[in-house]
Amino acid sequence: MSRLDADTLPGTGISHLDALEAEGVFLMREVAAEFERPVLLFSAGKDSIVMLRLAEKAFAPARIPFPVMHVDTGHNFPEVIEFRDHRVAELGVGLVVASVPEALASGLVREPADGSRNRIQTPVLLAAAQRHRFDALFGGARRDEEKARAKERVFSFRDEFGQWDPRSQRPEIWSLYNARVHPGQSIRVFPLSNWTELDIWQYIARERLEIPAIYYAHEREVVARDGLLFGVGEHLRPRPGERPFVARVRYRTVGDASCTAAVRSAAASVQQVIEEVAATRITERGATRADDRVSETAMEDRKREGYF
């Protein structure tokens, strides 16, 4: 038995990762059977890469029977977009791009004063879901990421406006899921709910999954801002008084380049990342996402509006 599979569930002979994978595969098949127009949210981040792998396993040797969708802020890390296009082409799945720049041009949303487009993703996501009539949307959120996400059910009910009310969520006793929705309503499905960041990395190692290079340590020009290290680039420029410098960093999560920070790291391989993650006590969102620091309820506020 390999080191990664040594954590076997008592009395089952099944490894922890196998159990998580089986749950994810079951959810993929359940959604495909119960809903008419599912879609998988794919940002090319580590969680959505794992989620796409679960979908691949759920329906092999057939193709994945639903498209993937990327809510594109236009403030992307180039390595991530390159990986997104490569992986989608490799699997032969349809790609729907919900474009924030197009929404800005059409007047659906307005450019925020602080330049971060993370918050204005929500109306763009909801408009795309309505346009394509998606009734189930797979998301890669995990309960260990943030306290608002810890409130989520695996099947998260959303009303006709795409909004989330934690008090109206449906019970999931014995892993029984209520997929009933009326026209206009939808379900957000979270196959990775019971995974941790460490589980994600151990699964990436076991499956030998390819991921964007910025998840590994590399030299990057950064600025120190509000206790975080932000990569200097097209979408984030130094402010007056900030002095850029080169540091060896990696990204624990990827998203809008204007508000996603890197962390100092020497982890240049999957195994080194696993060892680093196992030793840390700060979640990746807490360590790297400036937009979550707006208020104590920043994530929950966005989720109520329709965000993942």
Contacts in CASP RR format, 6 or more apart in sequence:
PFRMAT RR
TARGET T0000
AUTHOR 0000-0000-0000
METHOD contacts of the structure
MODEL  1
MSRLDADTLPGTGISHLDALEAEGVFLMREVAAEFERPVLLFSAGKDSIV
MLRLAEKAFAPARIPFPVMHVDTGHNFPEVIEFRDHRVAELGVGLVVASV
PEALASGLVREPADGSRNRIQTPVLLAAAQRHRFDALFGGARRDEEKARA
KERVFSFRDEFGQWDPRSQRPEIWSLYNARVHPGQSIRVFPLSNWTELDI
WQYIARERLEIPAIYYAHEREVVARDGLLFGVGEHLRPRPGERPFVARVR
YRTVGDASCTAAVRSAAASVQQVIEEVAATRITERGATRADDRVSETAME
DRKREGYF
1 8 0 8 1.000
2 206 0 8 1.000
4 15 0 8 1.000
4 17 0 8 1.000
4 202 0 8 1.000
4 205 0 8 1.000
4 206 0 8 1.000
5 15 0 8 1.000
5 17 0 8 1.000
5 18 0 8 1.000
5 206 0 8 1.000
6 15 0 8 1.000
7 15 0 8 1.000
7 16 0 8 1.000
7 17 0 8 1.000
8 14 0 8 1.000
8 15 0 8 1.000
8 16 0 8 1.000
9 15 0 8 1.000
9 16 0 8 1.000
9 19 0 8 1.000
12 19 0 8 1.000
14 22 0 8 1.000
16 199 0 8 1.000
17 199 0 8 1.000
17 202 0 8 1.000
17 203 0 8 1.000
17 206 0 8 1.000
20 194 0 8 1.000
20 195 0 8 1.000
20 199 0 8 1.000
20 203 0 8 1.000
21 54 0 8 1.000
21 57 0 8 1.000
21 203 0 8 1.000
23 175 0 8 1.000
23 191 0 8 1.000
23 194 0 8 1.000
24 54 0 8 1.000
24 58 0 8 1.000
24 191 0 8 1.000
24 192 0 8 1.000
25 54 0 8 1.000
25 57 0 8 1.000
25 58 0 8 1.000
27 154 0 8 1.000
27 177 0 8 1.000
27 189 0 8 1.000
27 191 0 8 1.000
28 54 0 8 1.000
28 55 0 8 1.000
28 58 0 8 1.000
28 59 0 8 1.000
28 138 0 8 1.000
28 191 0 8 1.000
29 58 0 8 1.000
29 59 0 8 1.000
30 177 0 8 1.000
30 179 0 8 1.000
31 38 0 8 1.000
31 136 0 8 1.000
31 138 0 8 1.000
31 179 0 8 1.000
31 187 0 8 1.000
31 189 0 8 1.000
32 38 0 8 1.000
32 58 0 8 1.000
32 59 0 8 1.000
32 65 0 8 1.000
32 66 0 8 1.000
34 136 0 8 1.000
34 179 0 8 1.000
35 135 0 8 1.000
35 136 0 8 1.000
35 179 0 8 1.000
35 187 0 8 1.000
36 133 0 8 1.000
36 135 0 8 1.000
37 66 0 8 1.000
37 132 0 8 1.000
37 133 0 8 1.000
37 134 0 8 1.000
37 135 0 8 1.000
37 136 0 8 1.000
38 66 0 8 1.000
38 134 0 8 1.000
38 135 0 8 1.000
38 136 0 8 1.000
38 137 0 8 1.000
38 138 0 8 1.000
38 189 0 8 1.000
39 66 0 8 1.000
39 67 0 8 1.000
39 68 0 8 1.000
39 69 0 8 1.000
39 96 0 8 1.000
39 129 0 8 1.000
39 132 0 8 1.000
39 134 0 8 1.000
39 136 0 8 1.000
39 137 0 8 1.000
39 138 0 8 1.000
40 48 0 8 1.000
40 51 0 8 1.000
40 52 0 8 1.000
40 55 0 8 1.000
40 64 0 8 1.000
40 66 0 8 1.000
40 67 0 8 1.000
40 68 0 8 1.000
40 69 0 8 1.000
40 137 0 8 1.000
40 138 0 8 1.000
40 139 0 8 1.000
41 48 0 8 1.000
41 68 0 8 1.000
41 69 0 8 1.000
41 70 0 8 1.000
41 71 0 8 1.000
41 137 0 8 1.000
41 138 0 8 1.000
41 139 0 8 1.000
41 140 0 8 1.000
41 308 0 8 1.000
42 48 0 8 1.000
42 51 0 8 1.000
42 52 0 8 1.000
42 68 0 8 1.000
42 69 0 8 1.000
42 70 0 8 1.000
42 84 0 8 1.000
42 87 0 8 1.000
42 88 0 8 1.000
42 95 0 8 1.000
43 70 0 8 1.000
43 71 0 8 1.000
43 80 0 8 1.000
43 84 0 8 1.000
43 254 0 8 1.000
43 255 0 8 1.000
44 70 0 8 1.000
44 80 0 8 1.000
44 81 0 8 1.000
44 83 0 8 1.000
44 84 0 8 1.000
44 87 0 8 1.000
44 212 0 8 1.000
44 254 0 8 1.000
45 80 0 8 1.000
45 211 0 8 1.000
45 212 0 8 1.000
45 253 0 8 1.000
45 254 0 8 1.000
45 255 0 8 1.000
46 200 0 8 1.000
46 201 0 8 1.000
46 204 0 8 1.000
46 211 0 8 1.000
46 215 0 8 1.000
46 253 0 8 1.000
46 254 0 8 1.000
47 140 0 8 1.000
47 141 0 8 1.000
47 142 0 8 1.000
47 192 0 8 1.000
47 200 0 8 1.000
48 139 0 8 1.000
48 140 0 8 1.000
49 87 0 8 1.000
49 204 0 8 1.000
49 209 0 8 1.000
49 210 0 8 1.000
49 211 0 8 1.000
50 192 0 8 1.000
50 195 0 8 1.000
50 200 0 8 1.000
50 203 0 8 1.000
50 204 0 8 1.000
50 209 0 8 1.000
51 138 0 8 1.000
51 139 0 8 1.000
51 140 0 8 1.000
51 191 0 8 1.000
51 192 0 8 1.000
52 64 0 8 1.000
52 68 0 8 1.000
52 87 0 8 1.000
52 91 0 8 1.000
53 203 0 8 1.000
53 207 0 8 1.000
53 209 0 8 1.000
54 191 0 8 1.000
55 64 0 8 1.000
55 66 0 8 1.000
55 138 0 8 1.000
56 64 0 8 1.000
56 91 0 8 1.000
58 64 0 8 1.000
59 65 0 8 1.000
63 91 0 8 1.000
63 92 0 8 1.000
63 93 0 8 1.000
64 91 0 8 1.000
64 93 0 8 1.000
66 93 0 8 1.000
67 93 0 8 1.000
67 94 0 8 1.000
67 95 0 8 1.000
67 96 0 8 1.000
68 88 0 8 1.000
68 93 0 8 1.000
68 94 0 8 1.000
68 95 0 8 1.000
68 96 0 8 1.000
69 95 0 8 1.000
69 96 0 8 1.000
69 97 0 8 1.000
69 98 0 8 1.000
69 128 0 8 1.000
69 132 0 8 1.000
69 134 0 8 1.000
69 137 0 8 1.000
70 84 0 8 1.000
70 95 0 8 1.000
70 96 0 8 1.000
70 97 0 8 1.000
70 98 0 8 1.000
71 98 0 8 1.000
71 100 0 8 1.000
71 121 0 8 1.000
71 124 0 8 1.000
71 125 0 8 1.000
71 128 0 8 1.000
72 97 0 8 1.000
72 98 0 8 1.000
72 99 0 8 1.000
72 100 0 8 1.000
72 101 0 8 1.000
73 100 0 8 1.000
73 117 0 8 1.000
73 118 0 8 1.000
73 121 0 8 1.000
73 255 0 8 1.000
73 256 0 8 1.000
74 99 0 8 1.000
74 100 0 8 1.000
74 101 0 8 1.000
74 117 0 8 1.000
74 235 0 8 1.000
75 116 0 8 1.000
75 117 0 8 1.000
75 235 0 8 1.000
75 256 0 8 1.000
75 257 0 8 1.000
75 258 0 8 1.000
76 235 0 8 1.000
76 255 0 8 1.000
76 256 0 8 1.000
76 257 0 8 1.000
77 212 0 8 1.000
77 214 0 8 1.000
77 251 0 8 1.000
77 254 0 8 1.000
77 255 0 8 1.000
77 257 0 8 1.000
79 212 0 8 1.000
79 213 0 8 1.000
79 214 0 8 1.000
80 212 0 8 1.000
80 214 0 8 1.000
80 254 0 8 1.000
80 255 0 8 1.000
82 212 0 8 1.000
83 210 0 8 1.000
83 211 0 8 1.000
83 212 0 8 1.000
84 95 0 8 1.000
85 95 0 8 1.000
87 210 0 8 1.000
88 94 0 8 1.000
88 95 0 8 1.000
96 128 0 8 1.000
96 132 0 8 1.000
98 124 0 8 1.000
98 125 0 8 1.000
98 127 0 8 1.000
98 128 0 8 1.000
99 124 0 8 1.000
100 109 0 8 1.000
100 117 0 8 1.000
100 120 0 8 1.000
100 121 0 8 1.000
100 124 0 8 1.000
103 109 0 8 1.000
103 120 0 8 1.000
103 123 0 8 1.000
103 124 0 8 1.000
103 127 0 8 1.000
104 110 0 8 1.000
104 111 0 8 1.000
104 120 0 8 1.000
108 123 0 8 1.000
108 124 0 8 1.000
108 127 0 8 1.000
109 120 0 8 1.000
109 123 0 8 1.000
109 124 0 8 1.000
110 120 0 8 1.000
111 117 0 8 1.000
111 120 0 8 1.000
112 119 0 8 1.000
112 120 0 8 1.000
115 258 0 8 1.000
116 256 0 8 1.000
116 258 0 8 1.000
116 259 0 8 1.000
116 290 0 8 1.000
116 291 0 8 1.000
117 256 0 8 1.000
117 258 0 8 1.000
118 255 0 8 1.000
118 256 0 8 1.000
118 258 0 8 1.000
118 259 0 8 1.000
118 291 0 8 1.000
119 291 0 8 1.000
119 302 0 8 1.000
121 307 0 8 1.000
122 302 0 8 1.000
122 305 0 8 1.000
122 306 0 8 1.000
122 307 0 8 1.000
125 306 0 8 1.000
125 307 0 8 1.000
125 308 0 8 1.000
126 161 0 8 1.000
126 162 0 8 1.000
126 306 0 8 1.000
128 134 0 8 1.000
129 137 0 8 1.000
129 162 0 8 1.000
129 186 0 8 1.000
130 184 0 8 1.000
134 186 0 8 1.000
135 181 0 8 1.000
135 184 0 8 1.000
135 185 0 8 1.000
135 186 0 8 1.000
135 187 0 8 1.000
136 179 0 8 1.000
136 186 0 8 1.000
136 187 0 8 1.000
136 188 0 8 1.000
136 189 0 8 1.000
137 186 0 8 1.000
137 187 0 8 1.000
137 188 0 8 1.000
137 189 0 8 1.000
137 308 0 8 1.000
138 188 0 8 1.000
138 189 0 8 1.000
138 190 0 8 1.000
138 191 0 8 1.000
139 188 0 8 1.000
139 189 0 8 1.000
139 190 0 8 1.000
139 191 0 8 1.000
139 192 0 8 1.000
139 308 0 8 1.000
140 190 0 8 1.000
140 191 0 8 1.000
140 192 0 8 1.000
140 308 0 8 1.000
141 149 0 8 1.000
141 152 0 8 1.000
141 190 0 8 1.000
141 192 0 8 1.000
141 193 0 8 1.000
141 308 0 8 1.000
142 149 0 8 1.000
142 190 0 8 1.000
142 192 0 8 1.000
142 193 0 8 1.000
142 194 0 8 1.000
142 195 0 8 1.000
142 196 0 8 1.000
142 197 0 8 1.000
142 200 0 8 1.000
143 149 0 8 1.000
143 150 0 8 1.000
143 152 0 8 1.000
143 193 0 8 1.000
143 194 0 8 1.000
144 150 0 8 1.000
144 195 0 8 1.000
144 196 0 8 1.000
144 197 0 8 1.000
144 283 0 8 1.000
145 197 0 8 1.000
145 283 0 8 1.000
145 284 0 8 1.000
145 285 0 8 1.000
146 283 0 8 1.000
146 285 0 8 1.000
146 286 0 8 1.000
146 292 0 8 1.000
146 299 0 8 1.000
147 299 0 8 1.000
147 300 0 8 1.000
148 297 0 8 1.000
148 299 0 8 1.000
148 300 0 8 1.000
148 303 0 8 1.000
149 299 0 8 1.000
149 303 0 8 1.000
151 166 0 8 1.000
151 169 0 8 1.000
151 300 0 8 1.000
152 169 0 8 1.000
152 188 0 8 1.000
152 190 0 8 1.000
152 193 0 8 1.000
153 169 0 8 1.000
153 170 0 8 1.000
153 172 0 8 1.000
153 190 0 8 1.000
154 172 0 8 1.000
154 175 0 8 1.000
154 177 0 8 1.000
154 189 0 8 1.000
154 190 0 8 1.000
154 191 0 8 1.000
154 193 0 8 1.000
155 170 0 8 1.000
155 172 0 8 1.000
155 177 0 8 1.000
155 178 0 8 1.000
155 179 0 8 1.000
155 187 0 8 1.000
155 188 0 8 1.000
155 189 0 8 1.000
156 164 0 8 1.000
156 169 0 8 1.000
156 187 0 8 1.000
156 188 0 8 1.000
156 189 0 8 1.000
156 190 0 8 1.000
157 164 0 8 1.000
157 168 0 8 1.000
157 169 0 8 1.000
157 170 0 8 1.000
157 181 0 8 1.000
157 185 0 8 1.000
157 187 0 8 1.000
158 164 0 8 1.000
158 185 0 8 1.000
158 186 0 8 1.000
158 187 0 8 1.000
158 188 0 8 1.000
158 306 0 8 1.000
159 165 0 8 1.000
159 185 0 8 1.000
160 182 0 8 1.000
160 184 0 8 1.000
160 185 0 8 1.000
162 185 0 8 1.000
162 186 0 8 1.000
162 306 0 8 1.000
163 304 0 8 1.000
163 305 0 8 1.000
163 306 0 8 1.000
164 188 0 8 1.000
164 303 0 8 1.000
164 304 0 8 1.000
164 306 0 8 1.000
165 304 0 8 1.000
166 300 0 8 1.000
170 178 0 8 1.000
179 187 0 8 1.000
181 187 0 8 1.000
188 308 0 8 1.000
192 200 0 8 1.000
195 203 0 8 1.000
197 252 0 8 1.000
197 277 0 8 1.000
197 283 0 8 1.000
197 284 0 8 1.000
198 274 0 8 1.000
198 277 0 8 1.000
198 278 0 8 1.000
201 270 0 8 1.000
201 273 0 8 1.000
201 274 0 8 1.000
201 277 0 8 1.000
202 274 0 8 1.000
203 209 0 8 1.000
204 211 0 8 1.000
204 270 0 8 1.000
205 270 0 8 1.000
205 271 0 8 1.000
205 274 0 8 1.000
212 254 0 8 1.000
214 250 0 8 1.000
214 251 0 8 1.000
214 254 0 8 1.000
214 262 0 8 1.000
215 250 0 8 1.000
215 251 0 8 1.000
215 252 0 8 1.000
215 254 0 8 1.000
215 273 0 8 1.000
216 250 0 8 1.000
216 267 0 8 1.000
216 268 0 8 1.000
216 269 0 8 1.000
216 273 0 8 1.000
217 248 0 8 1.000
217 249 0 8 1.000
217 250 0 8 1.000
217 265 0 8 1.000
217 266 0 8 1.000
217 267 0 8 1.000
217 268 0 8 1.000
217 272 0 8 1.000
218 248 0 8 1.000
218 249 0 8 1.000
218 250 0 8 1.000
218 268 0 8 1.000
219 246 0 8 1.000
219 247 0 8 1.000
219 248 0 8 1.000
220 231 0 8 1.000
220 246 0 8 1.000
220 247 0 8 1.000
220 248 0 8 1.000
220 249 0 8 1.000
220 262 0 8 1.000
221 231 0 8 1.000
221 232 0 8 1.000
221 233 0 8 1.000
221 244 0 8 1.000
221 245 0 8 1.000
221 246 0 8 1.000
222 229 0 8 1.000
222 230 0 8 1.000
222 231 0 8 1.000
222 232 0 8 1.000
222 244 0 8 1.000
222 245 0 8 1.000
222 246 0 8 1.000
222 247 0 8 1.000
222 249 0 8 1.000
222 262 0 8 1.000
223 229 0 8 1.000
223 230 0 8 1.000
223 231 0 8 1.000
223 232 0 8 1.000
223 236 0 8 1.000
223 238 0 8 1.000
223 239 0 8 1.000
223 242 0 8 1.000
223 243 0 8 1.000
223 244 0 8 1.000
223 245 0 8 1.000
224 242 0 8 1.000
225 239 0 8 1.000
225 242 0 8 1.000
225 290 0 8 1.000
226 290 0 8 1.000
226 293 0 8 1.000
228 261 0 8 1.000
228 288 0 8 1.000
228 290 0 8 1.000
229 247 0 8 1.000
229 249 0 8 1.000
229 261 0 8 1.000
229 262 0 8 1.000
229 263 0 8 1.000
229 264 0 8 1.000
230 236 0 8 1.000
230 260 0 8 1.000
230 261 0 8 1.000
230 262 0 8 1.000
230 290 0 8 1.000
231 249 0 8 1.000
231 257 0 8 1.000
231 261 0 8 1.000
231 262 0 8 1.000
232 238 0 8 1.000
232 244 0 8 1.000
233 257 0 8 1.000
234 257 0 8 1.000
235 256 0 8 1.000
235 257 0 8 1.000
235 258 0 8 1.000
236 257 0 8 1.000
236 258 0 8 1.000
238 244 0 8 1.000
247 262 0 8 1.000
247 264 0 8 1.000
248 264 0 8 1.000
248 265 0 8 1.000
248 266 0 8 1.000
249 262 0 8 1.000
249 263 0 8 1.000
249 264 0 8 1.000
249 265 0 8 1.000
250 262 0 8 1.000
250 263 0 8 1.000
250 265 0 8 1.000
250 267 0 8 1.000
250 273 0 8 1.000
251 260 0 8 1.000
251 262 0 8 1.000
251 263 0 8 1.000
251 288 0 8 1.000
252 263 0 8 1.000
252 284 0 8 1.000
252 287 0 8 1.000
252 288 0 8 1.000
253 260 0 8 1.000
253 284 0 8 1.000
253 285 0 8 1.000
253 288 0 8 1.000
253 289 0 8 1.000
254 260 0 8 1.000
256 291 0 8 1.000
259 289 0 8 1.000
259 290 0 8 1.000
259 291 0 8 1.000
260 288 0 8 1.000
260 289 0 8 1.000
260 290 0 8 1.000
261 287 0 8 1.000
261 288 0 8 1.000
261 289 0 8 1.000
261 290 0 8 1.000
262 288 0 8 1.000
263 287 0 8 1.000
263 288 0 8 1.000
265 276 0 8 1.000
266 272 0 8 1.000
267 273 0 8 1.000
267 275 0 8 1.000
267 276 0 8 1.000
280 287 0 8 1.000
285 292 0 8 1.000
285 299 0 8 1.000
286 292 0 8 1.000
286 293 0 8 1.000
291 298 0 8 1.000
292 298 0 8 1.000
292 299 0 8 1.000
295 301 0 8 1.000
299 307 0 8 1.000
END
